[in-house]
């Protein structure tokens, strides 16, 4: 009952707070409320949780605070993913399971279990775990239940008499219509969102605190295929990477003339076409190596030594592939400028480089228990670094610093970024070309002032979805409003011919 009551309270809070979008302070408050509810349930029932639980709660609150600081849509999506991962790990920690020394696949399984519990756990909670027959039935509860039953019995009678009286007297009909004027669509929307958040939170706590399931075993029996099939697969992949690396060393690192003569593409176009494919290929190597290691975890020392040698060779070849990918991105940005996709893909490559280095230091040396937790910490470290870099502002500064003769500054794209990009864009406004000034001024006024969008744009966020970056952007645009409104737009040239 306490889990269900906690879910109801959090469901009402979620409906009241999270309706205001885009999320800001409300997401932070809901994260704090969720962590506080978990702490209250644990303290009240004296539940023995893992020692990582407090750190997970603090990390979740820190991630939630980013919704009120940064305005980048991509960062909000990554923060939401980070919160989902932390909640999945908290499901293990609330059951007293230590996070360190776990297999990476156990983290994946805990995420699946947490998601299923959140979506469907409220049903076994209400149908099986709550014994409704043991609830008290006397006193005020009995009288309240009787009053509700009487109201239900009287409803059809009241409806019939009320209809007759309303038809007989127009004044009575107007009074009743005014008193019963209810926006049923709004009521249904509130009830639906409250029920959704209630079900998700109650189901999550059911899975973490009540669900009858043994904790994951520290030494799970691994499936073993033997060195021949696993070694053959690794050898073929190594051969494919070797062929690709040889081609890369000749063409990509051989200069622009060789590339253009072989592909009819410019050096930048060659880099542009291959970077994201190399990112995807690099990302697939990690689960492939983890799966190979798991299949031979119970093999003999000789077979494990062979696996480590093949894996080490693949990592060495992958290092060349990743160096090629980063070189492609450098050329790509130099030619076409920096964008969100290019920045976050590069950040992912940096994370992969750290994860592969950690894989070599742990798994290839026989310390596989240390890998998953360290790789997880590295992921959150990269996410924290992105917040410190302030991606939207970095994109604007990088593109403004490029010589205009190489690639004109894209003012339309810059104004489409989040609020974090606005101060840097306004600081460099005087250096923009006339056409870029016109486009930037129109876009900034339309997005960040109520007058620029015909009064449809709100003057500011409400207290629920307040965001520091959006508040600063509105203030900066307001301070430069006179300059932006006075910006002339060059007349378009008439068509010739």
DASULTA-V245563 format. One record per backbone hydrogen bond with DSSP energy under -1.0 kcal/mol. CO is the residue of the C=O (numbers start at 1). NH is the residue of the N-H. Records with the same first field share a line. If there is no record, write none. Layout:
CO=NH + NH
This chain:
1=5
2=6
3=7
4=8
5=9
6=10
7=11
8=12
9=13
10=14
11=15
12=16
13=17
14=18
17=20
24=28
25=29
26=30
27=31
28=32
29=33
30=34
31=35
32=36
33=37
34=38
35=39
36=40
37=41
38=42
39=43
40=44
41=45
42=47
50=53
52=56
53=57
54=58
55=59
56=60
57=61
58=62
59=63
60=64
61=65
64=67
65=68
66=69 + 70
68=468
72=76
73=77
74=78
75=79
76=80
77=81
78=82
79=83
80=84
81=85
82=86
83=87
84=88
85=89
86=90
87=91
89=93
90=94
92=97
93=50 + 96
99=102
103=107
104=108
105=109
106=110
107=111
108=112
109=113
110=114
111=115
112=116
113=117
114=118
115=119
116=120
117=121
120=123
121=125
122=126
123=127
124=128 + 129
125=130
130=132
131=134
132=135
139=143
140=144
141=145
142=146
143=147
144=148
145=149
146=150
147=151
148=152
149=153
150=154
151=155
154=158
155=159
156=160
157=161
158=162
159=163
160=164
161=165
162=166
163=167
164=168
165=169
169=173
170=174
171=175
172=176
173=177
174=178
175=179
176=180
180=182
182=184
183=187
184=188
185=189
186=190
187=191
188=192
189=193
190=194
191=195
192=196
193=197
194=198
195=199
196=200
197=201
198=202
199=203
200=204
201=205
202=206
203=207
204=208
205=209
206=210 + 211
211=213
226=230
227=231
228=232
229=233
230=234
231=235
232=236
233=237
234=238
235=239
236=240
237=241
238=242
239=243
240=244
241=245
242=246
243=247
244=248
245=249
246=250
247=251
248=253
255=259
256=260
257=261
258=262
259=263
260=264
266=270
267=271
268=272
269=273
271=275
274=278
275=279
276=280
277=281
278=282
279=283
280=284
284=288
285=289
286=290
287=291
288=292
289=293
290=294
291=295
294=297
296=299
300=304
301=305
302=306
303=307
304=308
305=309
306=310
307=311
308=312
309=313
310=314
311=315
312=316
313=317
314=318
315=319
316=320
317=321
318=322
319=323
320=324
321=325
322=326
323=327
324=328
325=329
326=330
327=331
328=332
329=333
330=334
331=335
332=336
333=337
339=343
340=344
341=345
342=346
343=347
344=348
345=349
346=350
347=351
348=352
349=353
350=354
351=355
352=356
353=357
354=358
355=359
356=360
357=361
358=362
359=364
362=367
363=366
367=370
368=371
370=374
371=375
372=376
373=377
374=378
375=379
376=380
377=381
378=382
379=383
380=384
381=385
382=386
383=387
384=388
385=389
386=390
390=394
391=395
392=396
393=397
394=398
395=399
396=400
397=401
403=406 + 407
409=411
410=414
411=415
418=421
419=422
421=425
422=426
423=427
424=428
426=429
428=431
429=432
433=437
434=438
435=439
436=440
437=441
438=442
439=443
440=444
441=445
442=446
443=447
444=448
445=449
450=455
451=454
453=456
464=26
466=25
467=471
468=472
469=473
470=474
471=475
472=476
473=477
474=478
475=479
476=480
480=484
481=485
482=486
